Amino acid sequence: MKIPKLAYSLKNNLIFGLSLPVFIFLFAVLYNPSFTFGGEAMARFWQNLNWQLCIPIICAIVLVVTALSRTLLWLTTRKRRLSEFEYLIWQALEVIVYCLFSAMFLSLMMHRAYFAVLPATLIIGFSVVVFPYAIYWLYLERCERDQRIADAQKTIMEMRMGLQHEGPNAIKFIDEKGTVRLIVGADKVIAIESAGNYVNIVYDKSGTITRFSLRNTLKSIEEMCASHDIVKCHRSFLVNLHRIKLIQKSSDGFFAEMDIDGVKNIPISRFYASDLVSKIE
C-alpha cells in the first residue's frame, strides 16, 4: 500500500485537523450512546456527566493535538517520506495522545481516578474517530487515482501532438521499462549524455536548449538513434552529425562545436574521431 502524496500536504492535513473535532462534536450531539464501560458505577458517571460542557472542551483538545501533529508530520516528511507502517503508527499515536489529554480532563470533571477513566476514553475515542480517518484515507486515494489518470491522459495527448508535430522523423525515447517518455524530431536532437543510470537528452525546442533526463542506458538509446545519424562519439556521448558546426583538435583531444549557442563542446574520443569525420564529409 503506497501512501498518497496528498497525505503530506500541509493544506490537506490542516483541513483534516479542523474537520475531525467538528465530526466528533456532531457525533456527540446527534448520537447518545449508552456507556457500559467500567461497570454500572462508571456507567452512571458517564451518563450523568455534563456533556454540554465536556464536548466543546474535548473537541478543543482534539483540535490542538491534531493541528500540532499534522504540522509536525508535514515538517518531518519534507525531508523524508514515511513508510506505511510508520504512517499508521503516527495516526495511532495521534489518537492516543488526545485520548490521554481527554481522559485527564474527564477524570477531573468526574472526580475519578485517571486510570479508571482512561480505558473507556481510549475505547470510545478509537471507535468514534475510525470513521473520519477512514474517510480521509479514501479521499486521498481517490484524489491520487484521479491525478494519475489525468497525468496519463496529458502524457498521451502530448505524445500524439508530438508525433503530429515532428512528423515521420520523430524519435520515441523510451525508458528501461519500455514506456515512451519523450517524442522529438531527430533534427532537433543535439547530443545525448550518459549520467549513471540515466541519459540526458539535449534538444532544440523552438530555439531553446532543453534537457530531458531519461532512465535508460546509452547503449539502448544509441540503438534507437542509429538510423537518424545520431552516433556515438565518446563513451559517454552521442552526437547529431547534422548539428555539428565544426570539429576542433586541442591538446586535450577532439571536440565538436555545435550549431546552437548554449551547448558546451562535445568531447570526441580518438577511437571515434576518424569515423566521425568521414561521416560528416
Contacts in CASP RR format, 6 or more apart in sequence:
PFRMAT RR
TARGET T0000
AUTHOR 0000-0000-0000
METHOD contacts of the structure
MODEL  1
MKIPKLAYSLKNNLIFGLSLPVFIFLFAVLYNPSFTFGGEAMARFWQNLN
WQLCIPIICAIVLVVTALSRTLLWLTTRKRRLSEFEYLIWQALEVIVYCL
FSAMFLSLMMHRAYFAVLPATLIIGFSVVVFPYAIYWLYLERCERDQRIA
DAQKTIMEMRMGLQHEGPNAIKFIDEKGTVRLIVGADKVIAIESAGNYVN
IVYDKSGTITRFSLRNTLKSIEEMCASHDIVKCHRSFLVNLHRIKLIQKS
SDGFFAEMDIDGVKNIPISRFYASDLVSKIE
1 84 0 8 1.000
2 84 0 8 1.000
3 81 0 8 1.000
3 82 0 8 1.000
3 84 0 8 1.000
3 87 0 8 1.000
4 140 0 8 1.000
4 141 0 8 1.000
4 143 0 8 1.000
4 144 0 8 1.000
5 144 0 8 1.000
6 12 0 8 1.000
6 140 0 8 1.000
6 143 0 8 1.000
6 144 0 8 1.000
7 13 0 8 1.000
7 87 0 8 1.000
7 140 0 8 1.000
8 73 0 8 1.000
8 74 0 8 1.000
8 77 0 8 1.000
8 81 0 8 1.000
9 74 0 8 1.000
10 70 0 8 1.000
10 71 0 8 1.000
10 74 0 8 1.000
12 140 0 8 1.000
13 70 0 8 1.000
13 71 0 8 1.000
13 73 0 8 1.000
13 74 0 8 1.000
14 67 0 8 1.000
14 70 0 8 1.000
14 71 0 8 1.000
16 66 0 8 1.000
16 70 0 8 1.000
16 132 0 8 1.000
16 136 0 8 1.000
17 63 0 8 1.000
17 66 0 8 1.000
17 67 0 8 1.000
17 70 0 8 1.000
18 63 0 8 1.000
18 67 0 8 1.000
19 132 0 8 1.000
19 136 0 8 1.000
20 62 0 8 1.000
20 63 0 8 1.000
20 66 0 8 1.000
20 129 0 8 1.000
20 132 0 8 1.000
21 59 0 8 1.000
21 60 0 8 1.000
21 62 0 8 1.000
21 63 0 8 1.000
21 66 0 8 1.000
22 59 0 8 1.000
23 129 0 8 1.000
23 131 0 8 1.000
23 132 0 8 1.000
24 55 0 8 1.000
24 58 0 8 1.000
24 59 0 8 1.000
24 62 0 8 1.000
24 128 0 8 1.000
24 129 0 8 1.000
25 55 0 8 1.000
25 56 0 8 1.000
25 59 0 8 1.000
27 128 0 8 1.000
28 51 0 8 1.000
28 55 0 8 1.000
29 55 0 8 1.000
34 43 0 8 1.000
34 47 0 8 1.000
35 42 0 8 1.000
35 43 0 8 1.000
35 46 0 8 1.000
35 47 0 8 1.000
35 120 0 8 1.000
35 124 0 8 1.000
36 43 0 8 1.000
37 43 0 8 1.000
37 46 0 8 1.000
37 119 0 8 1.000
37 120 0 8 1.000
37 123 0 8 1.000
37 124 0 8 1.000
38 116 0 8 1.000
38 119 0 8 1.000
38 120 0 8 1.000
42 112 0 8 1.000
42 116 0 8 1.000
42 120 0 8 1.000
45 110 0 8 1.000
45 112 0 8 1.000
46 120 0 8 1.000
49 106 0 8 1.000
49 109 0 8 1.000
49 110 0 8 1.000
50 109 0 8 1.000
53 109 0 8 1.000
54 105 0 8 1.000
54 106 0 8 1.000
54 109 0 8 1.000
57 105 0 8 1.000
58 102 0 8 1.000
58 105 0 8 1.000
58 106 0 8 1.000
61 98 0 8 1.000
61 101 0 8 1.000
61 102 0 8 1.000
61 105 0 8 1.000
62 98 0 8 1.000
62 102 0 8 1.000
65 94 0 8 1.000
65 97 0 8 1.000
65 98 0 8 1.000
65 101 0 8 1.000
66 94 0 8 1.000
66 98 0 8 1.000
69 90 0 8 1.000
69 94 0 8 1.000
69 97 0 8 1.000
73 90 0 8 1.000
76 82 0 8 1.000
82 90 0 8 1.000
91 133 0 8 1.000
95 125 0 8 1.000
95 126 0 8 1.000
95 129 0 8 1.000
95 133 0 8 1.000
96 122 0 8 1.000
99 118 0 8 1.000
99 121 0 8 1.000
99 122 0 8 1.000
99 125 0 8 1.000
99 126 0 8 1.000
100 118 0 8 1.000
102 121 0 8 1.000
102 125 0 8 1.000
103 114 0 8 1.000
103 117 0 8 1.000
103 118 0 8 1.000
103 121 0 8 1.000
103 122 0 8 1.000
104 114 0 8 1.000
106 112 0 8 1.000
106 117 0 8 1.000
106 121 0 8 1.000
107 113 0 8 1.000
107 114 0 8 1.000
107 116 0 8 1.000
107 117 0 8 1.000
107 118 0 8 1.000
110 117 0 8 1.000
158 183 0 8 1.000
159 180 0 8 1.000
159 183 0 8 1.000
162 170 0 8 1.000
162 183 0 8 1.000
162 184 0 8 1.000
163 170 0 8 1.000
163 183 0 8 1.000
166 183 0 8 1.000
166 184 0 8 1.000
166 185 0 8 1.000
166 188 0 8 1.000
167 185 0 8 1.000
169 185 0 8 1.000
169 186 0 8 1.000
169 187 0 8 1.000
169 228 0 8 1.000
170 183 0 8 1.000
170 184 0 8 1.000
170 185 0 8 1.000
170 186 0 8 1.000
171 183 0 8 1.000
171 184 0 8 1.000
171 185 0 8 1.000
171 186 0 8 1.000
171 189 0 8 1.000
171 224 0 8 1.000
171 225 0 8 1.000
171 228 0 8 1.000
172 180 0 8 1.000
172 182 0 8 1.000
172 183 0 8 1.000
172 224 0 8 1.000
173 180 0 8 1.000
173 181 0 8 1.000
173 182 0 8 1.000
173 183 0 8 1.000
173 184 0 8 1.000
173 201 0 8 1.000
173 212 0 8 1.000
173 214 0 8 1.000
173 216 0 8 1.000
173 221 0 8 1.000
173 224 0 8 1.000
174 180 0 8 1.000
174 181 0 8 1.000
174 216 0 8 1.000
174 224 0 8 1.000
175 181 0 8 1.000
175 214 0 8 1.000
175 215 0 8 1.000
175 216 0 8 1.000
176 215 0 8 1.000
176 216 0 8 1.000
176 217 0 8 1.000
176 220 0 8 1.000
181 212 0 8 1.000
181 214 0 8 1.000
182 201 0 8 1.000
182 212 0 8 1.000
182 214 0 8 1.000
184 201 0 8 1.000
184 203 0 8 1.000
184 205 0 8 1.000
185 203 0 8 1.000
186 225 0 8 1.000
186 228 0 8 1.000
186 229 0 8 1.000
186 230 0 8 1.000
186 240 0 8 1.000
187 240 0 8 1.000
187 242 0 8 1.000
187 243 0 8 1.000
188 203 0 8 1.000
188 204 0 8 1.000
188 205 0 8 1.000
189 201 0 8 1.000
189 202 0 8 1.000
189 203 0 8 1.000
189 204 0 8 1.000
189 225 0 8 1.000
189 228 0 8 1.000
189 230 0 8 1.000
189 240 0 8 1.000
189 243 0 8 1.000
190 202 0 8 1.000
190 203 0 8 1.000
190 204 0 8 1.000
190 209 0 8 1.000
190 239 0 8 1.000
190 240 0 8 1.000
190 243 0 8 1.000
190 258 0 8 1.000
190 260 0 8 1.000
190 263 0 8 1.000
191 202 0 8 1.000
191 237 0 8 1.000
191 238 0 8 1.000
191 239 0 8 1.000
191 240 0 8 1.000
191 243 0 8 1.000
191 258 0 8 1.000
191 263 0 8 1.000
191 266 0 8 1.000
192 199 0 8 1.000
192 200 0 8 1.000
192 201 0 8 1.000
192 202 0 8 1.000
192 218 0 8 1.000
192 221 0 8 1.000
192 225 0 8 1.000
192 230 0 8 1.000
192 237 0 8 1.000
192 238 0 8 1.000
192 239 0 8 1.000
193 199 0 8 1.000
193 200 0 8 1.000
193 202 0 8 1.000
193 236 0 8 1.000
193 237 0 8 1.000
194 217 0 8 1.000
194 218 0 8 1.000
194 235 0 8 1.000
194 236 0 8 1.000
194 237 0 8 1.000
195 213 0 8 1.000
197 215 0 8 1.000
197 217 0 8 1.000
198 213 0 8 1.000
198 214 0 8 1.000
198 215 0 8 1.000
198 216 0 8 1.000
199 213 0 8 1.000
199 214 0 8 1.000
199 216 0 8 1.000
199 217 0 8 1.000
199 218 0 8 1.000
199 221 0 8 1.000
200 211 0 8 1.000
200 212 0 8 1.000
200 213 0 8 1.000
200 214 0 8 1.000
201 211 0 8 1.000
201 212 0 8 1.000
201 213 0 8 1.000
201 214 0 8 1.000
201 221 0 8 1.000
202 209 0 8 1.000
202 210 0 8 1.000
202 211 0 8 1.000
202 263 0 8 1.000
203 209 0 8 1.000
203 210 0 8 1.000
203 212 0 8 1.000
204 210 0 8 1.000
204 260 0 8 1.000
207 260 0 8 1.000
209 260 0 8 1.000
209 262 0 8 1.000
209 263 0 8 1.000
214 221 0 8 1.000
218 232 0 8 1.000
218 236 0 8 1.000
218 238 0 8 1.000
221 238 0 8 1.000
222 230 0 8 1.000
222 231 0 8 1.000
222 232 0 8 1.000
222 238 0 8 1.000
225 231 0 8 1.000
225 238 0 8 1.000
228 240 0 8 1.000
229 240 0 8 1.000
229 241 0 8 1.000
229 242 0 8 1.000
229 279 0 8 1.000
230 238 0 8 1.000
230 239 0 8 1.000
230 240 0 8 1.000
230 241 0 8 1.000
231 238 0 8 1.000
231 239 0 8 1.000
231 241 0 8 1.000
231 272 0 8 1.000
231 276 0 8 1.000
231 279 0 8 1.000
232 238 0 8 1.000
232 272 0 8 1.000
233 239 0 8 1.000
233 256 0 8 1.000
233 266 0 8 1.000
233 267 0 8 1.000
233 268 0 8 1.000
233 269 0 8 1.000
233 272 0 8 1.000
233 276 0 8 1.000
234 266 0 8 1.000
234 267 0 8 1.000
234 268 0 8 1.000
234 269 0 8 1.000
234 272 0 8 1.000
235 269 0 8 1.000
236 267 0 8 1.000
237 266 0 8 1.000
237 267 0 8 1.000
239 256 0 8 1.000
239 258 0 8 1.000
239 266 0 8 1.000
239 268 0 8 1.000
239 276 0 8 1.000
241 276 0 8 1.000
241 279 0 8 1.000
241 280 0 8 1.000
243 258 0 8 1.000
243 259 0 8 1.000
243 260 0 8 1.000
244 256 0 8 1.000
244 257 0 8 1.000
244 258 0 8 1.000
244 259 0 8 1.000
244 280 0 8 1.000
245 257 0 8 1.000
245 258 0 8 1.000
245 259 0 8 1.000
246 256 0 8 1.000
246 257 0 8 1.000
247 254 0 8 1.000
247 255 0 8 1.000
247 256 0 8 1.000
247 257 0 8 1.000
247 268 0 8 1.000
247 273 0 8 1.000
247 276 0 8 1.000
247 277 0 8 1.000
247 280 0 8 1.000
248 254 0 8 1.000
248 255 0 8 1.000
248 256 0 8 1.000
248 257 0 8 1.000
248 265 0 8 1.000
249 255 0 8 1.000
253 267 0 8 1.000
253 268 0 8 1.000
253 270 0 8 1.000
254 267 0 8 1.000
254 268 0 8 1.000
254 269 0 8 1.000
254 270 0 8 1.000
254 273 0 8 1.000
255 265 0 8 1.000
255 266 0 8 1.000
255 267 0 8 1.000
255 268 0 8 1.000
256 265 0 8 1.000
256 266 0 8 1.000
256 267 0 8 1.000
256 268 0 8 1.000
256 276 0 8 1.000
257 265 0 8 1.000
258 265 0 8 1.000
258 266 0 8 1.000
268 276 0 8 1.000
END
